[in-house]
Amino acid sequence: MSTDKHRNMVFQSKIKNQKSKILSPPALSRHIKSIRRSKKVVFTNGCFDLVHSGHVKVMEYAKKHGDILIVAVNSDVSVKSIKGPKRPLLPLRERALLMAALKPVDYVTFFHEDTPSKAIQILKPDVLVKGGDWSSDNIVGREFVKKVVRIPLVKGRSTTHIVQTILKRYQK
């Protein structure tokens, strides 16, 4: 087998593995039902419109709080509702695949509403992780979990900041 053919097979295998980590909330709930008895399930969510180092740090930090890390990604409709008509920059399928490729992430799910409340109720995680920009009183789903953890933000890292930088640099 040629080297290029082998590389392509390895690449396709990795993509297939990442796709198998992406499940709807009900399917994921069924999938983790048997393992959750002995494992601590951690949940976090976001738009993840352009994955950056701040997101990676959040995933690494979140994973330290349990055994299974579930990341819920806002659907395209949800992102548009929250961020405005010019977002998302990448469609849900790509954003979910990027999140699934991150080492700390065990599973990726998605939701169409503005908040992940329904997904949290379905998945029943033990720990809910959110960024430090959210006050404890405003963290959606806090009433459905045993513990809420707020993560310090990574300064200067946000999708909005990246978009603004791109626009400034490429203005004519």
Residue frames as qw, qx, qy, qz and C-alpha x, y, z in Angstrom:
[[0.000, 0.890, 0.456, 0.000, 0.00, 0.00, 0.00],
 [0.388, 0.545, -0.036, 0.742, 1.31, 3.43, -0.89],
 [0.278, -0.170, -0.480, 0.814, 2.13, 5.93, 1.85],
 [0.254, -0.074, -0.094, -0.960, -0.53, 8.38, 0.58],
 [0.618, -0.262, -0.601, -0.435, -3.20, 5.68, 0.57],
 [0.553, -0.266, -0.680, 0.401, -2.25, 4.64, 4.11],
 [0.096, -0.075, -0.286, 0.950, -2.35, 8.27, 5.35],
 [0.428, -0.165, -0.314, -0.831, -5.77, 8.72, 3.79],
 [0.652, -0.300, -0.685, -0.127, -7.07, 5.56, 5.51],
 [0.415, -0.226, -0.569, 0.673, -5.72, 6.74, 8.88],
 [0.105, -0.016, 0.039, -0.994, -7.28, 10.18, 8.35],
 [0.552, -0.237, -0.485, -0.636, -10.68, 8.67, 7.42],
 [0.608, -0.283, -0.717, 0.191, -10.52, 6.40, 10.47],
 [0.233, -0.156, -0.430, 0.858, -9.87, 9.37, 12.77],
 [0.314, -0.097, -0.167, -0.929, -12.78, 11.33, 11.26],
 [0.630, -0.273, -0.643, -0.339, -15.09, 8.33, 11.71],
 [0.503, -0.254, -0.661, 0.496, -13.98, 8.01, 15.35],
 [0.021, -0.072, -0.225, 0.971, -14.67, 11.71, 15.97],
 [0.465, -0.175, -0.383, -0.779, -18.11, 11.46, 14.36],
 [0.610, -0.292, -0.736, -0.033, -18.98, 8.52, 16.63],
 [0.304, -0.209, -0.540, 0.756, -18.45, 10.86, 19.61],
 [0.220, 0.019, -0.037, -0.975, -21.21, 13.20, 18.37],
 [0.144, -0.379, -0.912, -0.066, -24.70, 12.19, 19.52],
 [0.325, -0.601, -0.248, -0.687, -28.05, 13.87, 20.17],
 [0.287, -0.438, 0.550, -0.650, -28.85, 14.39, 23.88],
 [0.879, -0.126, 0.180, -0.423, -31.31, 11.43, 24.04],
 [0.894, 0.307, -0.314, 0.083, -28.91, 9.10, 22.18],
 [0.294, 0.529, -0.587, 0.537, -26.00, 10.20, 24.36],
 [0.554, -0.406, 0.406, -0.603, -28.08, 9.69, 27.52],
 [0.978, 0.020, 0.009, -0.205, -28.77, 6.09, 26.47],
 [0.721, 0.492, -0.407, 0.271, -25.12, 5.59, 25.48],
 [0.166, 0.488, -0.599, 0.613, -23.67, 6.70, 28.84],
 [0.731, -0.460, -0.072, -0.500, -26.41, 5.16, 31.00],
 [0.948, -0.184, -0.237, 0.110, -24.37, 2.12, 32.03],
 [0.648, 0.221, -0.294, 0.667, -21.03, 3.90, 32.55],
 [0.110, -0.677, 0.076, -0.723, -22.35, 6.86, 34.50],
 [0.794, -0.560, -0.203, -0.118, -22.85, 4.76, 37.65],
 [0.824, -0.329, -0.016, 0.462, -19.11, 4.51, 38.18],
 [0.475, 0.215, 0.152, 0.840, -18.00, 7.71, 36.42],
 [0.033, -0.685, -0.301, 0.663, -18.42, 11.40, 37.17],
 [0.427, 0.580, 0.518, 0.462, -19.99, 13.18, 34.17],
 [0.178, -0.516, -0.045, 0.836, -18.96, 16.78, 33.44],
 [0.382, 0.703, 0.551, 0.237, -20.91, 19.05, 31.08],
 [0.127, -0.533, 0.041, 0.836, -20.02, 22.32, 29.43],
 [0.486, 0.650, 0.565, 0.150, -21.45, 24.14, 26.46],
 [0.091, -0.642, 0.131, 0.750, -20.94, 26.99, 24.03],
 [0.623, 0.713, 0.008, -0.321, -21.12, 28.20, 20.46],
 [0.650, -0.325, 0.543, 0.421, -17.46, 27.37, 19.72],
 [0.566, 0.789, 0.121, -0.205, -17.74, 29.34, 16.49],
 [0.556, 0.661, -0.457, 0.210, -13.98, 29.52, 15.98],
 [0.880, -0.419, -0.140, 0.172, -12.14, 27.10, 18.24],
 [0.257, 0.790, -0.359, 0.425, -9.20, 28.86, 19.90],
 [0.431, 0.224, -0.723, 0.491, -6.75, 28.32, 22.75],
 [0.360, -0.240, 0.405, -0.806, -9.25, 29.65, 25.31],
 [0.864, -0.032, -0.148, -0.480, -11.64, 26.85, 24.37],
 [0.739, 0.210, -0.616, 0.176, -8.88, 24.25, 24.66],
 [0.098, 0.285, -0.636, 0.710, -8.00, 25.53, 28.14],
 [0.631, -0.170, 0.187, -0.733, -11.67, 25.33, 29.17],
 [0.901, 0.065, -0.354, -0.244, -11.87, 21.70, 27.99],
 [0.552, 0.258, -0.670, 0.423, -8.67, 20.76, 29.83],
 [0.159, -0.253, 0.514, -0.804, -9.89, 22.45, 33.01],
 [0.754, -0.098, -0.011, -0.649, -13.38, 20.92, 32.75],
 [0.821, 0.132, -0.552, -0.058, -12.02, 17.41, 32.25],
 [0.256, 0.299, -0.712, 0.582, -10.14, 17.68, 35.56],
 [0.443, -0.178, 0.388, -0.788, -13.51, 17.77, 37.35],
 [0.846, 0.060, 0.340, -0.406, -14.66, 14.33, 36.27],
 [0.579, -0.142, 0.763, 0.250, -14.22, 11.23, 34.16],
 [0.396, 0.480, 0.680, 0.389, -16.47, 11.88, 31.16],
 [0.007, -0.447, -0.018, 0.894, -16.55, 15.32, 29.50],
 [0.345, 0.615, 0.679, 0.203, -19.60, 16.16, 27.42],
 [0.083, -0.290, 0.108, 0.947, -19.55, 19.33, 25.34],
 [0.346, 0.677, 0.646, -0.073, -22.88, 20.68, 24.07],
 [0.238, -0.078, 0.337, 0.908, -22.65, 22.92, 21.01],
 [0.373, 0.551, 0.291, -0.687, -25.29, 25.49, 20.08],
 [0.591, 0.457, 0.610, 0.263, -26.98, 24.74, 16.75],
 [0.296, 0.223, 0.307, 0.876, -26.69, 27.24, 13.89],
 [0.235, -0.716, -0.456, -0.474, -30.17, 28.62, 14.68],
 [0.605, -0.701, -0.286, 0.246, -29.24, 29.02, 18.33],
 [0.543, -0.202, 0.076, 0.812, -25.95, 30.80, 17.55],
 [0.113, 0.444, 0.396, 0.796, -27.72, 33.17, 15.15],
 [0.399, -0.772, -0.438, -0.230, -30.31, 33.95, 17.82],
 [0.635, -0.651, -0.142, 0.390, -27.65, 34.70, 20.45],
 [0.531, -0.328, 0.241, 0.743, -24.80, 36.24, 18.40],
 [0.266, 0.663, -0.058, -0.697, -26.67, 37.87, 15.52],
 [0.803, 0.520, 0.144, -0.252, -27.33, 37.28, 11.81],
 [0.428, 0.738, -0.520, -0.047, -23.66, 37.08, 10.73],
 [0.137, -0.395, 0.883, -0.211, -22.94, 34.10, 12.95],
 [0.744, -0.482, 0.358, 0.292, -22.13, 31.27, 13.09],
 [0.163, 0.729, -0.539, -0.389, -19.00, 31.43, 10.97],
 [0.161, 0.220, -0.948, -0.166, -18.78, 27.64, 10.80],
 [0.712, -0.225, -0.354, -0.564, -21.78, 25.31, 10.60],
 [0.749, -0.460, 0.325, -0.349, -22.72, 23.04, 13.53],
 [0.988, 0.135, -0.044, 0.062, -21.34, 19.93, 11.83],
 [0.580, 0.545, -0.336, 0.504, -17.84, 21.45, 11.59],
 [0.237, -0.659, 0.396, -0.594, -17.92, 22.98, 15.08],
 [0.892, -0.308, 0.191, -0.270, -19.02, 19.65, 16.59],
 [0.923, 0.266, -0.151, 0.235, -16.29, 17.78, 14.71],
 [0.291, 0.654, -0.394, 0.577, -13.65, 20.25, 15.94],
 [0.519, -0.568, 0.380, -0.513, -14.79, 19.84, 19.54],
 [0.987, -0.082, 0.067, -0.118, -14.83, 16.04, 19.19],
 [0.757, 0.468, -0.293, 0.349, -11.21, 16.17, 18.01],
 [0.107, -0.739, 0.441, -0.498, -10.03, 17.78, 21.26],
 [0.436, 0.173, -0.847, 0.249, -8.29, 15.28, 23.53],
 [0.132, -0.031, 0.698, -0.703, -10.18, 16.09, 26.76],
 [0.612, 0.115, 0.015, -0.782, -13.61, 15.80, 25.08],
 [0.327, -0.015, 0.944, -0.046, -15.31, 12.41, 25.36],
 [0.252, 0.548, 0.780, 0.167, -18.65, 13.25, 23.73],
 [0.057, 0.103, -0.117, -0.986, -20.25, 16.11, 21.84],
 [0.165, 0.597, 0.784, -0.036, -23.93, 16.86, 21.68],
 [0.062, 0.186, 0.252, 0.948, -25.94, 19.84, 20.45],
 [0.068, 0.597, 0.687, -0.409, -29.05, 21.85, 21.21],
 [0.213, 0.522, 0.506, 0.654, -31.32, 24.13, 19.19],
 [0.276, -0.888, -0.369, 0.000, -32.63, 26.35, 21.97],
 [0.126, 0.872, -0.233, 0.411, -30.88, 29.48, 23.26],
 [0.363, -0.621, 0.613, -0.328, -29.84, 27.60, 26.42],
 [0.414, 0.219, -0.881, -0.066, -28.72, 24.02, 27.10],
 [0.502, -0.241, 0.499, -0.664, -31.35, 23.54, 29.83],
 [0.915, 0.110, -0.014, -0.388, -33.15, 20.65, 28.06],
 [0.706, 0.415, -0.556, 0.143, -29.88, 18.89, 27.22],
 [0.002, 0.418, -0.703, 0.575, -28.74, 19.18, 30.85],
 [0.702, -0.127, 0.356, -0.604, -32.05, 17.75, 32.08],
 [0.922, 0.249, -0.207, -0.213, -31.76, 14.82, 29.66],
 [0.645, 0.439, -0.554, 0.290, -28.08, 14.08, 30.33],
 [0.715, -0.686, -0.072, -0.114, -28.11, 14.67, 34.10],
 [0.586, 0.460, -0.453, 0.490, -24.40, 15.49, 34.48],
 [0.645, -0.507, -0.414, 0.395, -22.80, 15.54, 37.91],
 [0.356, -0.521, 0.004, 0.776, -20.78, 18.71, 37.26],
 [0.399, 0.840, 0.326, 0.170, -21.65, 21.76, 35.17],
 [0.531, -0.319, 0.110, 0.777, -18.71, 23.90, 34.03],
 [0.294, 0.888, 0.305, 0.178, -19.09, 27.47, 32.78],
 [0.486, 0.415, -0.110, 0.761, -16.80, 30.39, 32.12],
 [0.336, -0.360, -0.462, 0.737, -16.10, 32.95, 34.81],
 [0.087, -0.103, -0.200, -0.970, -18.02, 35.56, 32.83],
 [0.527, -0.444, -0.579, -0.437, -21.22, 33.88, 34.02],
 [0.299, -0.415, 0.513, -0.689, -22.43, 34.79, 37.51],
 [0.055, 0.007, 0.978, -0.200, -23.53, 31.80, 39.59],
 [0.413, 0.404, 0.524, -0.625, -27.14, 33.02, 39.56],
 [0.547, 0.580, -0.169, -0.579, -27.22, 33.12, 35.73],
 [0.015, 0.325, -0.916, -0.234, -25.82, 29.66, 35.02],
 [0.772, 0.068, -0.186, -0.605, -28.53, 27.74, 33.22],
 [0.833, 0.055, -0.545, -0.081, -29.02, 24.19, 34.51],
 [0.075, 0.459, -0.678, 0.569, -27.42, 24.73, 37.90],
 [0.647, -0.222, 0.369, -0.629, -30.53, 23.31, 39.59],
 [0.947, 0.159, -0.129, -0.250, -30.12, 19.96, 37.78],
 [0.693, 0.395, -0.516, 0.313, -26.53, 19.16, 38.79],
 [0.752, -0.501, -0.317, 0.290, -24.65, 18.30, 41.99],
 [0.488, -0.555, 0.065, 0.670, -21.90, 20.87, 41.45],
 [0.443, 0.876, 0.124, 0.142, -21.24, 24.01, 39.38],
 [0.643, -0.354, 0.153, 0.661, -17.68, 25.05, 38.57],
 [0.308, 0.946, 0.045, -0.094, -16.80, 28.46, 37.13],
 [0.808, 0.068, 0.156, 0.564, -13.62, 28.59, 35.06],
 [0.171, -0.718, 0.091, 0.668, -11.39, 31.66, 34.89],
 [0.641, 0.753, 0.129, -0.067, -11.46, 33.23, 31.44],
 [0.694, -0.049, 0.261, 0.669, -8.39, 33.25, 29.23],
 [0.029, 0.790, 0.067, -0.608, -7.75, 36.96, 28.65],
 [0.150, 0.594, -0.452, -0.649, -7.82, 38.19, 25.07],
 [0.014, -0.034, 0.946, 0.323, -9.28, 34.95, 23.72],
 [0.494, 0.446, 0.561, -0.492, -12.75, 35.12, 22.25],
 [0.502, 0.411, 0.652, 0.393, -14.24, 34.50, 18.85],
 [0.134, 0.954, 0.269, -0.020, -15.49, 38.09, 18.73],
 [0.305, -0.810, 0.324, 0.383, -11.96, 39.36, 19.40],
 [0.537, -0.094, 0.687, 0.480, -10.54, 37.10, 16.66],
 [0.389, 0.687, 0.564, 0.242, -13.16, 38.31, 14.16],
 [0.030, -0.985, -0.053, 0.162, -12.40, 41.95, 15.03],
 [0.443, -0.583, 0.502, 0.460, -8.66, 41.32, 14.56],
 [0.527, 0.229, 0.696, 0.432, -9.25, 39.73, 11.15],
 [0.254, 0.866, 0.419, 0.103, -11.45, 42.62, 10.04],
 [0.192, -0.921, 0.157, 0.299, -8.87, 45.21, 11.13],
 [0.490, -0.412, 0.607, 0.470, -5.98, 43.44, 9.44],
 [0.393, 0.219, 0.754, 0.478, -7.76, 42.82, 6.16],
 [0.227, 0.841, 0.336, -0.358, -9.58, 46.13, 5.73],
 [0.593, 0.426, 0.306, 0.611, -8.83, 47.81, 2.45]]
